Amino acid sequence: MINRLIAVNFLVRDKERERYAIIRRERDRLERFFRFLGWDFIIDESHEVVFVAPPGAALRRNFNREETIWLLILRLIYEEKRHALSLSRQPVVTLAEIRAKYETFRLPLPGRTALERLVRLVRGYQLLDPLDGEGLTDDSRYVLHHTWLYAVDTQEILALQEKIARFAQSTDREGEPGEGDDEDAADRAERR
């Protein structure tokens, strides 16, 4: 169980009910263990997820630019959709909505092979699951798990949303985006 948490960092109750129940039952022991390691250990009962993380950026995986942009776009969509839902419901997004968010940044949606790889990436971290099988049509639906709350910092997402709003305003006023605006968004996504 501990190795599984260390390897993936997230556990979603709906996907692993038995492990979630064991973690809740052994909460005190696990808290002591992870505190000894200096790791964060969070059981978010309102969203029914478990999150563990080492201090600072230790043991973090480095993502390439395409993966980073994918993660940030999905996190933005998650943030927008979760406010419209009840606490226990998980947001659902279509590939068409993801494509539209890429267009907001004036970025092309990755090709089919890259999309398949990116979907596998976020599935592996229990951030997303397809609802309609493995298809990649505009109507394909994906559930966004509440683990997104811990995958990308909320403050960074709010700053990114503000940047998008300024970008949209400059486009409306001038008919053309401000010079360098789309590069700034891509650069910020790449640094993350």
HELIX and SHEET records of a PDB file:
HELIX    1   1 ILE A    2  VAL A    8  1                                   7    
HELIX    2   2 ARG A   17  ARG A   25  1                                   9    
HELIX    3   3 ARG A   27  LEU A   37  1                                  11    
HELIX    4   4 ARG A   65  ARG A   82  1                                  18    
HELIX    5   5 LEU A   95  THR A  104  1                                  10    
HELIX    6   6 ARG A  112  GLY A  124  1                                  13    
HELIX    7   7 TRP A  148  ALA A  151  1                                   4    
HELIX    8   8 THR A  154  GLU A  174  1                                  21    
HELIX    9   9 ASP A  181  ARG A  191  1                                  11    
SHEET    1   A 3 PHE A  10  VAL A  12  0                                        
SHEET    2   A 3 VAL A  49  ALA A  53 -1                                        
SHEET    3   A 3 ASP A  40  ASP A  44 -1                                        
SHEET    1   B 3 VAL A  92  THR A  94  0                                        
SHEET    2   B 3 ARG A 141  LEU A 144 -1                                        
SHEET    3   B 3 LEU A 128  PRO A 130 -1                                        
END                                                                             
